[in-house]
Amino acid sequence: MSDTLAIFHMISEPHLSQWYALHVKSRHEKTVHAQLQAKEQESFLPLFVAKNKWADRWKTVLLPLFPGYVFCRFNPAGRHAVLATSGILDVVRSGSEPAAIENAEIEAVQLVVNSGVPAEPYPQLVSGQRVMLTDGPLSGLTGTLTSIRNSVRLVVSVELLCRSILVEIDRDWVVPVDIPKPPASRSLVSR
């Protein structure tokens, strides 16, 4: 089952705060998340269940869906308190300014994690058809559709990070968002 760590406290100025991705040291995601919560910062660390083989046994562990990143909602003017957290390398930026993440992208990841549908990290966004789910626990969610090994999967992305997660879905839950129109200059000829 997918799990998220609890969010304890809302920032006092939610109208000025936005979601940002914090680049953290390798394997420090859970520690950074715990420290941010101790500082009463709203943070989000989406996790998934993985089975790791150890020398003598298999072990089930919770791993980050976005390795190397923790999401945090804060006012960019007060980012110094967040960036002073041990294990944080920097906030993801666009040029010299912190790059905000769309609320809809964070909400989509939260919906996937909280739905209980199996999800796993996906290394890159694959070009494919944009779809909307019309049924099931992820109804209303849009993403990029891909088909792997006879199962249908949906890719949900945080475009700023160029990272995605892969969710298995039922074929009957999906409808196209955009139906491409054939070019007007071509005509179909049957032989």
C-alpha positions as CSV (number, residue, x, y, z in Angstrom):
1,M,0.0,0.0,0.0
2,S,1.3,3.5,-0.8
3,D,1.7,5.8,2.1
4,T,2.4,9.5,2.8
5,L,3.9,11.0,5.9
6,A,1.5,13.2,7.8
7,I,1.3,17.0,7.2
8,F,1.1,18.6,10.6
9,H,0.8,22.4,10.1
10,M,-0.3,24.9,7.6
11,I,1.8,28.0,7.1
12,S,0.3,31.1,8.5
13,E,0.1,32.8,5.1
14,P,-1.3,30.2,2.7
15,H,-2.2,32.9,0.1
16,L,1.5,33.7,-0.3
17,S,2.8,30.2,-0.1
18,Q,3.3,27.8,-3.1
19,W,4.7,24.3,-3.5
20,Y,8.4,24.0,-4.3
21,A,10.6,21.0,-4.9
22,L,13.6,20.8,-2.6
23,H,16.6,18.9,-4.0
24,V,18.0,16.9,-1.1
25,K,21.1,14.7,-0.5
26,S,20.8,11.1,-1.7
27,R,18.8,9.0,0.7
28,H,18.0,11.9,3.0
29,E,14.4,12.4,1.9
30,K,12.7,11.0,5.0
31,T,15.1,12.9,7.4
32,V,14.6,16.2,5.6
33,H,10.8,15.6,5.6
34,A,10.9,14.9,9.4
35,Q,13.0,18.0,10.0
36,L,10.6,20.2,8.0
37,Q,7.7,18.9,10.0
38,A,9.5,19.6,13.2
39,K,9.9,23.2,12.0
40,E,6.2,23.3,11.3
41,Q,6.6,23.6,7.6
42,E,4.0,21.9,5.3
43,S,5.9,19.2,3.4
44,F,5.0,16.2,1.3
45,L,7.1,13.1,0.7
46,P,5.2,10.7,-1.6
47,L,6.3,7.1,-0.9
48,F,5.7,3.7,-2.5
49,V,6.2,0.1,-1.3
50,A,9.0,-1.8,-2.8
51,K,10.5,-5.2,-2.2
52,N,14.2,-5.2,-1.8
53,K,16.3,-8.4,-1.8
54,W,18.8,-8.6,1.0
55,A,21.5,-11.2,1.3
56,D,19.3,-13.7,3.2
57,R,15.7,-12.4,2.6
58,W,13.2,-10.1,0.9
59,K,12.2,-7.0,2.8
60,T,9.4,-4.5,2.1
61,V,10.5,-0.9,2.4
62,L,8.9,2.5,1.7
63,L,10.9,4.5,-0.8
64,P,10.4,8.0,-2.3
65,L,8.4,8.2,-5.6
66,F,10.7,11.2,-6.5
67,P,14.2,10.2,-5.3
68,G,16.2,13.2,-4.3
69,Y,13.3,15.5,-3.8
70,V,10.9,16.6,-1.0
71,F,8.0,19.0,-1.7
72,C,7.4,21.9,0.6
73,R,4.9,24.7,0.6
74,F,6.3,28.0,1.7
75,N,6.5,31.7,1.0
76,P,9.6,32.3,-1.2
77,A,10.5,35.4,0.7
78,G,10.9,33.2,3.8
79,R,12.7,30.3,2.1
80,H,15.9,30.8,4.2
81,A,14.4,28.9,7.2
82,V,13.5,26.0,4.9
83,L,16.9,26.0,3.1
84,A,18.7,25.9,6.4
85,T,17.4,22.4,7.0
86,S,20.2,19.8,7.1
87,G,20.2,17.6,4.0
88,I,18.7,20.2,1.6
89,L,21.0,21.1,-1.3
90,D,18.7,23.8,-2.8
91,V,15.3,24.6,-4.0
92,V,14.7,23.7,-7.7
93,R,15.0,27.0,-9.6
94,S,14.1,28.5,-12.9
95,G,17.0,30.8,-13.4
96,S,17.9,32.4,-10.1
97,E,14.3,32.3,-8.7
98,P,12.7,29.3,-7.0
99,A,10.3,27.6,-9.5
100,A,6.8,27.0,-8.0
101,I,5.0,23.7,-8.8
102,E,1.4,23.9,-9.9
103,N,-1.0,22.9,-7.1
104,A,-2.8,20.6,-9.6
105,E,0.4,18.6,-10.1
106,I,0.9,18.1,-6.3
107,E,-2.8,17.3,-5.9
108,A,-2.5,14.7,-8.6
109,V,0.4,13.0,-6.9
110,Q,-1.4,13.2,-3.6
111,L,-4.5,11.6,-5.2
112,V,-2.4,8.7,-6.6
113,V,-0.5,8.1,-3.3
114,N,-3.7,8.2,-1.2
115,S,-5.8,6.0,-3.6
116,G,-4.0,2.8,-2.8
117,V,-3.5,2.0,-6.5
118,P,0.0,0.5,-7.0
119,A,2.5,3.2,-8.2
120,E,6.2,3.3,-8.9
121,P,8.8,5.8,-10.0
122,Y,9.0,6.2,-13.8
123,P,12.3,7.5,-15.2
124,Q,11.0,9.9,-17.8
125,L,7.8,11.2,-19.4
126,V,7.0,9.2,-22.4
127,S,5.4,10.8,-25.4
128,G,1.8,9.4,-25.7
129,Q,-1.8,10.2,-25.6
130,R,-3.2,12.6,-23.0
131,V,-6.1,10.9,-21.2
132,M,-8.6,11.5,-18.4
133,L,-9.8,8.9,-16.0
134,T,-13.6,8.7,-15.9
135,D,-14.0,6.0,-13.3
136,G,-12.2,4.3,-10.4
137,P,-10.4,5.9,-7.4
138,L,-8.5,8.4,-9.7
139,S,-11.5,9.7,-11.6
140,G,-10.9,13.2,-13.0
141,L,-7.1,12.8,-13.2
142,T,-5.4,13.5,-16.5
143,G,-2.0,12.1,-17.6
144,T,-0.1,10.5,-20.4
145,L,-1.2,6.9,-21.3
146,T,1.2,4.1,-22.1
147,S,0.8,0.4,-22.5
148,I,3.3,-2.0,-21.1
149,R,3.1,-5.8,-21.1
150,N,-0.6,-5.9,-21.9
151,S,-1.6,-3.6,-19.0
152,V,-2.6,0.0,-19.3
153,R,-0.7,2.5,-17.2
154,L,-1.0,6.2,-16.6
155,V,2.0,8.5,-16.2
156,V,1.5,11.4,-13.7
157,S,4.3,14.0,-14.0
158,V,5.8,16.9,-12.1
159,E,7.0,18.7,-15.2
160,L,9.4,21.1,-13.4
161,L,11.5,18.1,-12.2
162,C,11.1,16.1,-15.4
163,R,10.0,13.2,-13.2
164,S,7.0,11.0,-13.4
165,I,5.2,8.2,-11.6
166,L,3.6,5.2,-13.2
167,V,0.1,4.0,-12.1
168,E,-1.6,0.8,-13.3
169,I,-5.2,1.5,-14.3
170,D,-8.2,-0.4,-15.9
171,R,-8.6,0.2,-19.6
172,D,-12.3,1.0,-19.1
173,W,-11.5,4.0,-16.9
174,V,-9.8,6.0,-19.7
175,V,-11.1,8.5,-22.3
176,P,-9.0,10.7,-24.6
177,V,-8.6,14.3,-23.6
178,D,-7.9,15.6,-27.1
179,I,-9.2,13.8,-30.2
180,P,-6.8,14.6,-33.0
181,K,-8.5,15.8,-36.2
182,P,-7.2,14.5,-39.5
183,P,-5.4,17.1,-41.7
184,A,-7.9,18.8,-44.1
185,S,-5.6,18.4,-47.2
186,R,-5.5,14.6,-47.0
187,S,-8.3,12.4,-48.4
188,L,-8.7,8.7,-47.7
189,V,-8.5,6.5,-50.8
190,S,-9.4,2.8,-50.5
191,R,-7.9,0.3,-52.9
